[in-house]
């Protein structure tokens, strides 16, 4: 089924909660017709083309032409597409038309059904979305047929009070060789009581590649009246052309041609490699309020410059920074200050851990009494057991505000950090305020300490993966604002040794069954992977209670506590079994004999996660003649499998999540009456500047010990280093295929 | 700003939650521990339920309808969940009332459900609708109550009553109250092996049939079953007629009545067939034999009409006109059968619409019920023979039948009468999959060539995927059929008959295999079975229902390995040779002309492993796995 646009999915979500169904009025029907006429009349000649370039003849389908127009404006009486008139309404219009030549059955089937939501009123947000679509088929003989939308079937979802509808249409007479030409037009309007003073629309990442190649495409962004747009073209996309029509209207456009279809590849952040235009539009009644949209000093000007591409300059960043200083007294702040801790005497570690506790181990619950919704601060356990609706976790800016306020009491030099998230943008390419995170750097007696927003199990000294090693801005917070300066810095990177999994595995063989006993120690960001596997929520609750003994422990229904604990414990057993079966290819767990969580690893004085587990498994040891073959290589866990194409044809830089390493120490006891063969192959060593795989094996008495160490030295590599990464990735894969022979004496 | 935004969002969500879900305070509690142990994968059980079907004659108009009242006690097995109970309805079945116990006000309260079209992937549109009633619990073991009333406005749509639920059932009572003036027959299916008690009583006006079931697994708890009507305990409800105001009214009393109704729906469904004539004439031009003409028409429909299923009320039984299906280039089974029929008629053949239940259905036409069939095909009568044409199969040749219709009873239209017949069961050889491979050792790499032939069911499936996948991915798909992975490098691939429905699909490849050979000292250990079919085929001992394989199985594999010079065979894995009436698993190695020859044959003629065979089957699979784990050992002289 062809889904029109992710936006429509969002509309459905909105509808499923809040829509009050309304039939289209006569005016709306007229407007539909007008829109349809307008879009079919778009005059790019590509919209009449039927020919596919030779190089794409073997593709499934080819997009001959595509045009997308975004328009942002105040809604006024007599406007082209708006059916209501009062001030204080704004709209975003997205009109998309695409013309596709279908070259095989898969493409026909892809476009043979459409679903759409053609009307929506949202009561709560006072937002309204109107969608129109149109579909035409051009047959190979040149005949053009309009698809009658009246044939659509209606799928509905309703409750006693609300109703939402989706329409589905099966496209008749669609065959290989046809050209399908369709458009949709979405009008999202926003209104508010007493008018809107400011509104920021969702950011758009407009990618110039699709699942099919594109012959010709156009993008147009039109901003009118008090609307403005911040934008940038990145990863090889052309810059937008500007046309200032008058003081009240500007158009930014791009024309692009000859785009190959998108290809998936390993270790990539889409937004860092695909050619795209990113932009975000906003409405501000006063020009001076435009700073949220623009990361530039241009925000304050009341002239056409306000619509221009922002620069993320010193002035803007300074402005953002002072926002944190000047607005610390948020709701969250009161909770933080509640225990009356004197933060001046607390170490940064204690502050970090307290804040993490306050943010993730407590929450604000909401209960409804007599129609009133009453918030209360409660422990996460109380919320879990009571089943109340609750908010858990502060927002990033709340945490930064709190941290900043605390740091300021300490009278040490400190910087606010302005950091692009590496999965979305580099520093040079930042254009949207959503693309950055914040942090604090403290410089005390020459020693730098970094503080970043925490997560449930992040530790002091750990750096969120998307911030590591990126270029960022730092601003020293000084009393005199005019002394503040913007400095370009590089956020440190955790080393591969900081993010490490170490396992000691003992294998005891009993015919074709084996007992696997292993102790695992996990450091750094890799601990996250064990959440919901080795660690359950109650482990955090128990550890938290031990450290931050609540003054008044909540009275909980102990029967429910028991039920929840048992449920989590059962879940852990299931997850552990699945986990090891996933790690060691080909084994089947017969029983989980023992599990012990030894250290949770969320305190700075014991930052490693430690646990031990014992399983009886099948599938590792195979009877071969009178001997046994052991898939010993698989014991280091599944390895990346790179196919020929991805080894040879990689076109983009490599983005790993973070530098990391894996150490395996395996001891296999050789049963009496057997010799071991094949050990020599387990000695490997491939190391280069990007990382490595080093392994060795030896026999001592009746014990074989195999050790393997794999490490990714950095969190990313340029394309030129790809072969170096491949070298040790392939070595590790080959290692994983090795077998040991236990030969009967 | 940020905070208040979040708060607002959350409050909104909570308010909705209060609107939509019914917070239920426990009326009583039961011990959930035992249920959690017995049903570890379930979030809830149906602790106790009563479902009563009452036939009622509407005195005002003499019409017959059936009211169903259901009282359920659902016991959740986890804390703070929302157990979602679903009630299905459609144009013929309406939900009259729903109530849930709300002990805050000590009264039953009406439940607000979220209702809408029931969407399944394979069906474009149907009138099937569903209401979801979210019941909120606090602790595990609480008893949640839900009652509802449903009405079958037209009794012929009440075809069967299943005793299973989508959660495990602890106790459920199903009662049928049939007035003396109504003739209802209840046919019991799949009761064996389940705890079901039946009691028949009478009161002054009614016959009362009462079934009490205990400890039933959740429907859908086991995958790979033959079809609901083959496995789950249920009764087929045959409402044959009734007497109202001394007038005897016949409903579906026998097969003739069923045909009469069906037949009334297929009158005048050809539409204007003028537009079809030039197409038919063009298709059969230059075709001299009848068979060639039939094929030209049958294959054109398979190739050019997309299957899109509509099951909209009466349209679920009435075909779209041939004219419309041709114009739209899509249709459901009825529409496609109707188009083939009319095209064949234009070409001068005797073609008939034909009702059929696929092998998912356990019934035959001795039951006058709408549940008997779920599909429509076209029967061609030629020279005293019947040929069955199913145009929804995309790659089925003339005279070949997909497994799902083989052996199934059919009802063929014949003006005022009908013809009952059966689709032939084709020999097992139709499904042959044969693989021949020749290997040579080059160091620790196995170099070889292979020829694989796929026929029957597997061919049909492969052809469908090959021709519905993007052109540029076709080769990748063929490689994956050949078994390509990191350890297989395909050097050359030739596929033939990738669009040809009348011939088997063949795949010739030249390839290298890595990590299948290990050398230890003077010995070489070789793994000769790349595919290891059925290695994961062991069936869970506790399984309740027969295990249905993807199709009937006949697989033959022959692999040869040239023994390298100066090497002898030191060990060959022990052979497996297990033959039972219902399956054969044979595999073994032998030395022949300087080669190791490995042969394997797996047959499951019915395509089903019956519960009675589980032990034997598992023993065979374990033996086969042992052979797969073992290696051919060559030794240097």
Interface residues (C-beta under 8 A of the other chain):
Chain A: X17 X58 X59 X60 X103 X104 X105 X106 X107 X108 X109 X112 X113 X124 X153 X155 X156 X157 X158 X159 X160 X161 X168 X170 X172 X173 X174 X175 X330 X331 X332 X366 X368 X373 X384 X385 X386 X387 X389 X391 X395 X397 X398 X512 X557 X559 X560 X563 X564 X566 X567 X570 X622 X623 X624 X625 X626 X629 X641 X642 X643 X644 X677 X678 X733 X734 X737 X738 X739 X741 X743
Chain B: X2 X3 X4 X6 X7 X10 X11 X12 X13 X14 X15 X16 X17 X18 X19 X20 X32 X36 X40 X78 X79 X80 X112 X113 X114 X115 X116 X117 X119 X124 X125 X136 X138 X139 X140 X141 X304 X306 X308 X312 X327 X328 X329 X330 X467 X468 X469 X470 X471 X472 X473 X485 X486 X487 X489 X514 X515 X518 X520 X521 X525 X570 X571 X626 X629 X630 X631 X633
